[in-house]
Amino acid sequence: MDIGEMMSIASEAAYLAGEVLQSKYLHVKDIREKTDITDLVTEADKEAEKVVRAYLEGVLDDKHSIVGEEGGGSATGRYVWYVDPLDGTANFAKGVPIFSVSVGMLDEGRFSVGAIYHPTEDVLYWGSVEAGAWINGRKLVPRYEAEIRGAYVGLGFPRRCTEGAKDAALIFQEYSVLHARKLRSIGSAALGLAWVAAGFLDVYFQPCLSMWDMAAGVALVLAVGGSVYIHKVDDTTYGVWASGNNDLYTAYAEIIPYLKEYVKV
């Protein structure tokens, strides 16, 4: 199986989950809290992941494993597929049309393939570190700001994380409000990363994510030549910085010392 086939598989899986989400959108009935008031799950999350798992299990061999937010799994074998069937569940539950499906693949621990589908806009961000990235059928060749004063920056605030991570997010937020062109918090880390790959954001910072939140998006940012830095918070949680160029990381790291703990991918 070559990289082109894997990109197609990731894209198809994202589309299939997106169809489930779109059919449930604005009709969701079963909304529950998992760990706290910000961490929600709906019947749509679970149904979408079942559809993705069934598809992936049907097309992948035993060199591949699948890890999903709702169904779990073991990261074994050369190729590990990380699935977030509904990234932005709180938005989805409230009726806010900003949520996504994220399907990413790591090859021997290296970010490789990603597909992120935004169902309400029918937009697919897809590609691989090896081949590049696309938005639907258009190759992504993004342009980025070199300085904070002109940058559009995105932040995902970590309610469940270390005090250091929370403090870093607060500093980023305060400084960006005063000095960046625009600060956005959209409620979907996968889309935030996809928007960096597309050039819609110059920076996306989230100090606490799971691998299924970030695997696809990191691959897409790397695919367009962007800069990604990661900090391992614990065995299952990671901080992620993604920007179109390294200058913005360097500038923010001078303001937020916590970022100097991050390692470039």
C-alpha positions in Angstrom: 0.0 0.0 0.0 1.5 3.3 -1.1 1.1 6.8 0.4 -1.5 7.8 -2.2 -3.7 4.9 -1.2 -3.3 5.8 2.5 -4.3 9.4 1.8 -7.4 8.1 0.0 -8.3 5.8 2.8 -7.9 8.6 5.4 -10.1 10.9 3.2 -12.8 8.3 2.7 -12.9 7.5 6.5 -13.3 11.2 7.3 -16.1 11.6 4.7 -17.9 8.5 6.1 -17.8 9.9 9.7 -18.9 13.3 8.4 -22.0 11.9 6.8 -23.0 10.5 10.2 -22.4 13.9 11.9 -24.2 15.8 9.3 -27.3 13.5 9.6 -27.2 14.1 13.4 -26.4 17.8 13.4 -29.1 19.9 15.0 -31.0 16.7 16.0 -28.7 15.4 18.7 -30.5 14.1 21.7 -28.1 12.2 24.0 -25.5 14.6 25.4 -23.4 13.5 28.3 -20.4 14.7 30.3 -17.3 12.5 30.4 -14.8 14.1 32.7 -16.3 17.6 33.3 -18.7 20.1 31.9 -16.4 20.9 29.0 -15.8 17.3 28.0 -18.9 16.1 26.2 -19.9 13.0 24.2 -23.0 12.4 22.1 -24.4 9.4 20.3 -23.0 11.0 17.1 -19.4 10.7 18.4 -19.9 7.0 19.0 -21.8 6.2 15.8 -19.3 8.0 13.6 -16.4 6.2 15.2 -18.1 2.8 14.6 -18.5 3.6 11.0 -14.8 4.7 10.6 -13.5 1.6 12.5 -15.6 -0.7 10.3 -14.3 0.9 7.2 -10.6 1.0 8.3 -10.7 -2.6 9.5 -12.0 -3.7 6.1 -9.2 -2.1 4.1 -6.2 -2.3 6.4 -4.0 -5.3 7.1 -2.3 -6.5 10.3 0.5 -3.9 9.9 -2.0 -1.3 10.9 -3.7 -0.5 14.3 -6.5 1.9 15.1 -6.9 4.1 18.2 -10.0 6.2 18.6 -11.2 8.7 21.1 -14.4 6.7 21.9 -13.3 3.1 21.3 -9.7 3.3 22.4 -7.3 0.8 20.9 -3.6 -0.2 21.1 -0.9 1.6 19.1 0.9 -1.4 17.8 2.4 -2.2 14.4 4.2 0.0 11.9 1.1 2.1 11.0 -1.1 3.6 13.7 -4.3 5.4 12.8 -5.7 7.9 15.2 -9.4 8.8 14.9 -11.3 11.6 16.4 -14.8 11.1 15.1 -16.1 14.4 16.3 -13.6 17.1 17.2 -15.6 20.0 18.6 -18.3 18.1 20.4 -19.3 21.1 22.5 -19.9 23.1 19.4 -21.8 20.3 17.8 -24.0 19.8 20.9 -24.8 23.6 20.9 -25.5 23.8 17.2 -22.4 25.8 16.4 -21.3 24.7 12.9 -17.6 24.4 13.6 -16.6 20.8 14.2 -14.7 18.2 12.3 -13.6 14.6 11.8 -9.9 13.9 12.2 -8.2 10.8 10.8 -4.4 10.7 11.0 -1.7 8.1 10.5 1.7 7.8 12.1 4.4 5.6 10.3 6.8 4.2 12.9 6.0 7.1 15.2 6.4 9.8 12.6 3.5 12.0 11.5 2.6 10.9 8.0 -1.0 11.2 6.7 -4.0 13.3 7.6 -7.5 14.0 6.6 -9.8 16.6 8.4 -13.3 17.0 7.2 -15.5 20.0 8.1 -19.0 18.6 7.4 -21.1 21.8 7.6 -18.9 23.4 4.9 -18.2 20.2 3.0 -14.5 21.0 3.1 -11.8 18.3 3.3 -8.2 19.1 4.2 -6.0 16.1 3.3 -2.5 15.1 2.4 0.7 13.7 3.6 4.1 14.9 4.7 5.6 13.2 1.7 3.2 14.4 -1.0 1.8 17.8 0.2 -1.7 18.9 1.2 -4.9 19.9 -0.4 -8.2 21.6 0.4 -10.8 19.6 -1.5 -9.1 19.5 -5.0 -6.8 22.5 -4.6 -3.1 22.1 -3.6 -2.3 24.2 -0.6 0.4 26.8 -1.0 -0.2 29.0 2.0 1.2 32.4 2.7 2.1 33.4 6.3 2.8 36.5 8.3 6.4 36.8 9.6 5.6 39.1 12.5 3.1 38.9 15.4 1.6 42.3 14.6 0.1 40.9 11.4 -0.7 37.4 12.5 -4.0 35.6 12.8 -3.5 33.3 15.8 -5.6 30.5 17.3 -5.8 29.2 20.8 -7.3 26.1 22.4 -7.6 26.7 26.1 -6.7 23.7 28.3 -9.2 23.3 31.1 -7.8 19.9 32.1 -4.0 20.3 32.2 -1.0 21.4 34.3 -0.8 24.8 35.8 2.2 25.6 33.6 0.1 24.9 30.5 -2.8 27.0 31.7 -0.5 29.9 32.5 1.1 29.6 29.1 -2.3 29.8 27.4 -3.3 32.8 29.5 -0.1 34.7 28.6 -0.5 33.7 24.9 -4.1 35.0 25.0 -3.3 38.3 26.7 -0.3 39.1 24.5 -2.1 38.1 21.3 -5.2 40.2 22.1 -2.9 43.2 22.4 -0.3 42.6 19.7 -1.5 40.1 17.1 -3.9 41.1 14.3 -6.6 38.7 15.4 -7.1 36.0 18.1 -9.5 33.1 17.4 -10.7 30.3 19.6 -12.8 28.0 17.4 -13.4 25.0 19.6 -11.9 22.3 17.3 -8.1 21.7 17.5 -8.2 19.6 14.4 -9.7 22.5 12.4 -7.3 24.9 14.0 -4.3 22.9 12.7 -6.0 22.5 9.3 -6.4 26.2 9.1 -2.7 26.7 9.8 -2.0 24.3 6.9 -4.4 26.3 4.7 -3.0 29.6 5.7 -6.2 30.8 7.4 -4.3 31.0 10.7 -0.6 31.9 11.1 -0.4 30.1 14.5 -2.4 27.5 16.5 -1.4 26.8 20.1 -3.0 24.2 22.3 -1.1 23.1 25.4 -3.0 19.9 26.1 -4.3 17.5 23.4 -4.6 13.8 22.8 -3.0 12.2 19.8 -6.3 11.7 18.0 -6.9 15.4 18.2 -3.6 16.3 16.5 -2.2 13.4 14.4 -3.9 14.5 11.2 -3.5 18.2 11.7 0.2 18.0 12.5 0.8 15.9 9.3 -0.9 18.6 7.2 1.1 21.5 8.7 4.3 19.6 8.1 3.1 18.8 4.6 3.0 22.4 3.6 6.4 23.2 5.3 5.1 24.7 8.5 6.7 24.5 11.9 5.4 22.2 14.6 6.6 21.9 18.2 5.4 19.3 20.7 5.7 19.0 24.4 4.9 15.7 26.1 2.8 16.5 29.2 2.2 12.9 30.2 1.9 9.5 28.6 -1.3 10.5 26.6 -1.3 14.3 26.5 0.7 16.7 24.4 1.1 20.4 23.9 1.2 21.5 20.3 2.4 24.6 18.6 1.9 25.0 14.9 2.8 28.0 12.8 3.5 28.8 9.2 7.1 29.7 9.9 9.6 29.4 12.7 9.9 33.2 13.2 6.5 33.3 15.1 7.5 30.4 17.4 10.8 32.2 18.2 9.0 35.5 18.9 6.3 33.9 21.2 8.9 31.7 23.0 10.6 34.9 24.1 7.4 36.0 25.7 6.2 32.6 27.0 9.2 30.7 28.5 7.1 27.5 28.8 7.3 27.2 25.0 11.0 26.6 25.2 10.2 23.1 26.6 8.6 22.2 23.3 10.6 20.2 20.8 10.5 20.7 17.0 9.1 17.8 15.0 
